[in-house]
Amino acid sequence: MLLLKSTISVIILGGLLLACAYAEQLPPPLAANITFRCLWWSEAQMEAFNPNSPPPKTTEVTIHKWEYTDPVGVPHPDSVDVVVVLTNEGTAPLTGVVAVIAGQWHISPMKSRAKAVWSRLKPLQTWQSLTVTPGKPTVLRIPVDITTRISELEKRGSWPRMFRASLTVRVEGTDKPLLNREVNLTIRPGD
């Protein structure tokens, strides 16, 4: 009987240790959405649009490309915001969260898109000691000046074909990422 109790105790203890080890390997319940947003004209403003006297841009829109071909149809603002929404899908707050947004440009000679190369990835902003609470999204936002970059590159006969925003999230005191996300914004010159 004593042998049976000892065996059951070892099995239960082993199971508990295995469960604890497995729980430590599970990723935290953190999700992230990363987009590009800007102010642009609303549909109602575009109906009676006068390009010589445009109204103020008051509607925030999500954009997937920047194209300087149509004055109102495809947004081409001077700057866009990289917007990250962190969501805790668990039941307990995640504390000590560090989020880093970095960016890089895909640049080519103006007349040779095929020769485009990526610039080095450059950190744009770091948020330290974040707490991401269940049911309450944490929103991070940083502007990217598209027009200034275009002007700098045009002087050298080049064009930024794309901008990539990269997100890395980790816990303070560790280098291991909890998650990584990337999103690209295509940038097209006018005709």
Buried (B, 14 or more C-beta within 10 A) or exposed (E): EEEEEEEEEEEEEEEEEEEEEEEEEEEBBBBBBBBBBBBBBEEEBBEEEEEEEEEEBEEEBEBEBBBBEEEBEBBBBEEBBBBBBBBBEEEEEBEEBBBBBBBBBBBBBEEEEEEBEEEEEEEBBEBEEBEBBEEEBBEBEBEBEBEEBBEEBEEEEBBBBBBBBBBBBBBEEEEEEBBEBEBBBEBBBEE
